[in-house]
Amino acid sequence: MISSKSRLLVPPGLDIVLQGLSRAVFETNSQNVIQFAAFYFEELTVFKEDNASLDVKNLIKQFHQPIGKYHRWK
């Protein structure tokens, strides 16, 4: 029997990236999630350019490391 439901393939690393975003949203208690997500991904893009050799898991892990007392998105 063939199922009529399509299966979506999740791109590698998407779950890790979304977990990182979710964590940052909760940590900042952001009221405007869309605006915060845009800022978060802009900062992540710059960070990735400077750390191109990192895989997604380590990229997000290092991106979430505080700089002094603060995170990049605060």
Buried (B, 14 or more C-beta within 10 A) or exposed (E): EEEEEEEEEEEEEEEBBEEBBEEBBEEBEBEEEEEBBEBBEEBBEEBBEEEEEBEBEEBBEEBBEEEEEEBBBE
